[in-house]
Amino acid sequence: MELLRFTTAGSVDDGKSTLIGRLLYDSKSIFEDQMEAVRQSSERKGLSHVDLSLLTDGLRSEREQGITIDVAYRYFATPKRKFIIADTPGHIQYTRNMVTGASTANLALILVDARQGIVEQTCRHSYIASLLQIPHLIVCVNKMDLAGYSEEAFNKIVEEYTEFASKLAVNDIRFIPISALHGDNVVKHSENMPWYQGGTLLHTLETLHIGSDYNHIDARFPVQTVIRPHSDEYHDYRGYAGRIAGGIFRPGDNITVLPSGLTSSIKSIDTYDGPLEEAFAPMSVSITLNDDIDLSRGDMIVKENNQSEVSQDIDVMICWLAANPPRPGAKYYLRHTTNEVRAIIKEVVYKMDINTLEHTEGDINIKMNDIARVRLRTTQPVMYDAYRKNRTTGALILVDEATNETVAAGMIR
């Protein structure tokens, strides 16, 4: 079954956790003992209804304050598709958590309170979703019950958001009026909003086309490990295993190995279930070549006439994740696909004000949750594509050499 990863985003108290709870509950994805625990927690809080947000807010401090702090992952499936949900926090001080949760998503659910309209956090999270190249956005106008199920209120928000979204690099944006608390248009069509003729949220999630989200043009295969069985049956077998990051590979294709530049052709593409005539992203396979060439973890196999960038100077947009700012001259491990090299931050070009989308040049003081454009210098060449071209080969993280803490997530420009 096809897997769809999606993330929720929006301002505090827009109902992100309640929406996910409602989605899980109405799609019959909750065990009875989980539901009973939530009923008891709701009673202890003195609520007259079952608080479905408790299905995702697992930390004690989250339940006490009624907010989301950490990213909560939930898994569920329908007969049509499997889903992984990342429930991300709304507060500005947890921007880094949102970046982490959204980095692998196919889709972002942006929640907007029908009474409040577009607020600062809506714009911030939409910009981050755009920065992370999430290809699909669904704007859920929530709490329609508190706005009298007004079509006028919904249309006003659609108009405001469409105007703001013209600055973003997202092509597929959809709008759904919902009430997460009462379940309107979440799994079942709402009788309270006969003026809305579109699909429910679950129907949209099940039918959204995500097959073309991967780059199937530029062939990229980061080598993860070399398979040498050393058995009599496979005495001479040498396979290069990993997950395809882009494009399509077939036996007979002429390839180049980066960074060495050595060339060969594909002999076979193997899996546990047998050989394949073609393989594409995001399949995990083992590739054998017709020539014995020096190839190991961190190298990349590409098509002969379609190569990635190879450089030691990289221009990156980073989100700073660590509590401490970057130290002058500090060395970091740069992890990119299966490759790991050492790197330093050579220059801070500008910081991004994600409320106004303006560049702040001259400010080189990077703090936690800041988004900035920097130039990195690495000790060895890195094989990469621009993040907008390929989210796998265009993404990297920086790890502090001294503490082993992941300090930044980066999108290569």
C-alpha positions in Angstrom: 0.0 0.0 0.0 1.1 3.6 -0.7 2.3 5.5 2.3 1.4 9.2 2.8 3.3 11.2 5.4 1.7 14.4 6.5 2.3 17.1 9.2 0.0 19.5 11.0 0.8 23.1 11.5 -0.9 26.2 12.8 -1.2 28.6 15.7 -1.7 27.6 19.3 -5.2 26.4 20.1 -6.2 26.0 16.5 -7.1 22.4 17.2 -4.3 20.4 15.6 -4.2 17.6 18.2 -8.0 17.5 18.4 -8.2 17.2 14.6 -5.8 14.2 14.6 -7.6 12.6 17.5 -10.9 13.0 15.6 -9.3 11.6 12.4 -8.0 8.5 14.3 -11.3 8.1 16.2 -13.7 8.4 13.3 -11.6 6.2 11.1 -11.7 3.4 13.8 -8.0 3.5 14.4 -8.1 3.7 18.2 -7.9 0.7 20.5 -10.6 0.5 23.3 -8.1 0.7 26.1 -6.6 3.9 24.6 -10.0 5.4 24.3 -10.8 4.5 27.9 -7.6 6.2 29.1 -8.6 9.4 27.3 -12.1 9.3 28.7 -10.7 9.0 32.3 -8.2 11.9 31.6 -11.1 14.0 30.3 -13.1 13.3 33.4 -10.2 14.2 35.7 -9.9 17.6 33.8 -13.6 18.2 34.5 -14.6 18.2 30.8 -18.2 17.3 29.7 -16.8 15.8 26.4 -14.0 13.4 25.5 -10.9 15.4 24.8 -9.5 13.7 21.6 -6.3 15.9 21.7 -5.1 13.7 24.5 -4.6 10.9 22.0 -1.5 12.7 20.6 -0.4 15.0 23.5 1.6 12.4 25.4 3.9 14.5 27.6 2.6 15.5 31.0 3.5 19.1 30.5 1.5 19.1 27.2 -1.6 17.8 28.9 -1.3 20.2 31.8 -0.9 23.3 29.5 -3.2 22.0 26.7 -0.4 22.6 24.1 1.9 20.5 21.9 5.6 20.7 22.7 7.3 17.7 21.1 6.5 16.2 17.7 4.1 13.3 18.1 4.0 10.6 15.4 0.9 8.5 14.9 0.3 5.7 12.4 -3.0 4.6 11.0 -4.3 3.0 7.8 -7.5 2.8 5.7 -8.2 0.2 3.0 -6.8 2.7 0.5 -3.6 4.0 2.1 -1.2 4.0 5.0 -0.5 7.2 6.9 2.2 8.6 9.2 1.1 11.8 11.0 3.5 14.2 12.6 1.7 16.4 15.1 4.0 19.5 15.4 3.8 22.3 17.9 2.4 25.8 17.2 4.6 27.9 19.5 7.3 30.0 18.0 9.9 28.6 20.4 9.3 25.1 19.0 9.9 26.1 15.3 12.8 23.6 15.2 10.3 20.8 16.2 8.1 21.7 13.3 11.0 21.6 10.9 12.0 18.2 12.2 8.5 16.8 11.8 7.8 18.3 8.4 11.1 17.4 6.8 9.9 14.1 5.3 6.2 15.1 4.7 4.3 14.8 1.4 1.6 17.1 2.7 1.1 19.8 5.4 -2.3 20.4 7.1 -2.4 24.1 7.9 -5.1 24.8 10.5 -6.8 28.2 10.7 -9.3 29.3 13.4 -12.4 30.4 11.6 -12.9 33.2 14.1 -9.3 34.5 14.0 -8.4 34.2 10.3 -4.9 34.3 9.1 -2.5 35.1 11.9 1.3 35.4 12.2 1.8 31.7 13.0 -0.2 30.7 9.9 2.2 32.6 7.8 5.3 31.3 9.6 4.3 27.7 9.3 3.2 28.1 5.7 6.6 29.6 4.8 8.5 26.8 6.6 6.3 24.3 4.6 7.3 26.1 1.4 11.0 26.2 2.5 10.9 22.5 3.1 9.4 22.0 -0.4 6.3 20.2 0.9 4.4 19.7 -2.4 0.8 19.8 -1.1 -1.0 22.0 1.4 -4.5 21.5 2.8 -5.8 24.6 4.7 -8.3 23.3 7.2 -10.5 26.2 8.4 -11.4 24.8 11.9 -13.9 25.7 14.5 -16.6 26.4 11.9 -19.1 25.6 14.6 -18.1 28.6 16.6 -18.4 30.8 13.4 -22.0 29.6 12.8 -20.9 27.4 9.9 -20.7 30.6 7.9 -19.8 30.3 4.2 -18.8 34.0 4.2 -16.2 33.5 7.0 -14.7 30.5 5.1 -14.5 32.4 1.8 -12.9 35.4 3.5 -10.1 33.1 4.9 -9.7 31.4 1.5 -9.2 34.9 -0.2 -6.7 36.1 2.5 -4.6 32.9 2.4 -4.6 32.7 -1.4 -3.2 36.3 -1.6 -0.5 35.4 1.0 0.3 32.1 -0.7 1.2 33.8 -4.0 4.6 34.5 -2.4 5.2 30.8 -1.6 6.6 28.0 -3.8 3.6 25.6 -3.4 1.5 24.7 -6.4 -1.2 22.5 -4.8 -3.3 24.2 -2.1 -6.8 23.0 -1.1 -9.3 24.5 1.4 -11.7 22.5 3.6 -14.1 23.9 6.3 -14.2 21.6 9.3 -15.0 21.3 13.0 -12.5 18.9 14.6 -14.5 18.9 17.9 -17.8 17.7 16.3 -16.3 15.9 13.3 -17.7 18.1 10.5 -16.0 17.3 7.1 -13.2 15.3 8.8 -14.3 11.7 8.0 -18.0 12.3 7.2 -19.6 15.1 5.2 -21.2 17.8 7.4 -24.9 18.4 7.3 -24.2 21.8 8.8 -22.4 23.1 5.7 -24.4 22.1 2.6 -22.8 24.9 0.7 -19.4 23.0 0.7 -19.5 20.5 -2.1 -15.8 19.3 -1.9 -14.4 16.1 -0.4 -13.9 15.4 3.3 -10.4 15.6 4.8 -10.0 11.8 4.9 -11.2 11.4 1.3 -8.7 14.1 0.2 -5.9 12.3 2.1 -6.8 9.0 0.5 -7.0 10.2 -3.1 -4.2 12.8 -3.2 -1.8 11.9 -6.0 1.7 11.7 -4.6 3.4 9.4 -7.1 5.0 12.4 -8.9 6.4 14.0 -5.7 9.7 12.2 -6.2 12.2 13.4 -8.9 12.0 10.6 -11.5 14.3 12.4 -14.0 17.7 12.8 -12.2 19.0 9.4 -11.3 20.7 9.3 -7.9 21.8 6.3 -5.9 23.8 7.0 -2.7 25.6 3.8 -1.7 24.8 2.6 1.8 26.8 -0.6 2.0 28.7 -3.1 -0.1 27.3 -6.7 -0.1 29.9 -9.5 -0.4 28.3 -12.8 0.7 31.5 -14.9 0.7 29.5 -18.0 0.0 30.1 -20.7 -2.7 26.8 -19.9 -4.4 27.6 -16.1 -4.6 31.4 -16.3 -4.6 32.0 -13.4 -7.0 28.9 -11.3 -6.0 29.6 -7.6 -5.3 26.4 -5.6 -4.8 26.1 -1.9 -3.8 23.0 -1.5 -1.6 21.0 1.6 -0.7 17.8 3.5 -1.3 17.3 5.2 -4.7 17.1 9.0 -4.1 15.8 9.9 -7.6 15.4 8.9 -11.2 15.0 5.4 -12.7 17.8 2.8 -13.1 17.7 -0.2 -15.5 20.2 -3.0 -16.3 22.5 -1.8 -19.1 22.4 1.9 -18.1 25.8 3.6 -18.4 26.7 5.1 -15.0 29.3 7.4 -13.4 30.5 7.0 -9.8 30.9 10.2 -7.9 33.2 11.8 -6.7 35.8 9.6 -8.4 34.3 10.0 -11.9 34.9 6.3 -12.8 32.4 4.8 -15.3 30.7 1.5 -15.8 27.3 0.0 -16.6 24.6 -1.7 -14.5 24.8 -5.5 -14.7 21.7 -6.2 -12.5 19.3 -4.7 -10.0 18.6 -7.2 -7.2 16.1 -7.3 -4.3 15.2 -9.9 -1.7 12.3 -11.0 -4.0 14.5 -11.3 -7.1 16.0 -9.2 -9.9 14.2 -6.1 -11.3 14.0 -4.7 -14.9 13.8 -1.2 -13.5 14.0 0.5 -10.1 13.0 4.0 -9.0 12.8 6.2 -5.9 12.2 5.4 -3.0 13.0 1.7 -3.6 15.8 -0.1 -1.7 17.8 -2.3 -4.0 21.3 -3.8 -4.6 23.0 -2.8 -7.8 25.8 -4.8 -9.5 28.2 -3.3 -12.1 29.9 -4.9 -15.1 33.3 -3.5 -13.9 35.2 -3.9 -10.6 35.7 -0.4 -9.5 36.5 1.2 -6.1 33.1 2.1 -4.6 32.1 2.4 -1.0 29.6 4.0 1.4 29.1 7.7 0.8 29.8 7.4 -3.0 26.9 8.1 -5.4 25.9 6.3 -8.6 24.4 8.6 -11.2 23.6 8.3 -14.9 26.5 9.1 -17.2 24.9 12.1 -18.9 23.0 13.4 -15.8 25.4 14.2 -12.9 24.9 16.0 -9.6 26.9 18.9 -8.3 30.2 18.0 -6.7 31.8 20.7 -4.5 33.4 21.5 -1.2 31.6 24.9 -0.9 27.9 24.6 -0.3 25.3 27.4 -0.1 22.6 26.3 2.4 19.5 27.6 4.2 19.7 26.2 7.7 17.3 26.1 10.7 19.4 26.3 13.9 18.2 23.6 16.3 20.7 23.9 19.2 20.3 26.0 22.3 23.9 27.4 21.9 24.8 29.6 18.9 27.4 28.4 16.4 31.0 28.9 17.7 33.5 30.8 15.5 35.6 28.2 13.6 33.8 25.3 15.1 34.0 22.0 13.2 30.9 20.0 12.5 30.1 16.6 11.0 28.0 17.2 7.9 25.7 14.2 7.2 24.3 14.1 3.7 22.5 11.0 2.3 25.0 8.2 3.3 28.0 10.5 3.3 29.7 12.1 6.3 32.4 14.8 6.1 33.7 17.5 8.3 32.6 21.1 7.7 32.8 24.6 9.1 30.4 27.6 8.7 32.5 29.9 6.5 30.0 32.8 6.3 26.5 33.8 7.4 25.0 35.6 4.4 21.7 36.7 6.0 19.0 35.8 8.5 15.4 35.3 7.4 12.6 37.0 9.2 9.9 34.4 8.7 7.1 36.8 9.7 7.8 39.3 7.0 9.9 37.1 4.6 12.6 39.8 4.6 16.4 39.2 4.7 18.3 40.7 7.6 21.9 41.2 6.3 24.8 41.9 8.6 23.2 40.0 11.6 25.4 37.0 12.1 24.1 36.1 15.6 22.2 32.8 15.0 20.0 31.6 17.8 17.8 28.6 18.3 14.9 28.4 15.8 16.6 31.0 13.5 16.5 30.4 9.8 19.6 31.7 8.0 21.5 31.4 4.7 25.1 30.3 5.3 28.1 29.1 3.2 29.7 25.9 4.3 33.2 24.6 3.5 33.8 20.8 3.7 37.0 18.7 4.0 35.9 16.4 1.1 33.7 16.9 -1.9 29.9 16.5 -1.4 27.6 15.2 -4.2 24.3 17.1 -4.1 21.4 18.7 -5.9 19.4 21.8 -5.0 16.8 21.0 -2.4 14.0 22.2 -4.7 15.2 19.7 -7.3 15.6 16.7 -5.0 14.6 16.7 -1.3 16.8 13.7 -0.5 20.1 14.8 -2.1 19.4 18.4 -1.2 19.1 18.0 2.5 21.8 17.8 5.2 22.3 18.0 9.0 25.2 19.4 11.0 26.3 17.5 14.1 28.6 19.1 16.7 31.9 17.3 16.8 32.4 17.8 20.5 28.9 17.0 21.9 27.4 14.8 19.1 24.3 17.1 19.2 22.4 17.7 15.9 22.7 21.5 15.7 21.2 22.4 12.3 19.1 21.1 9.5 19.9 22.4 6.1 18.3 22.8 2.6 20.9 23.2 -0.2 20.2 26.2 -2.5 
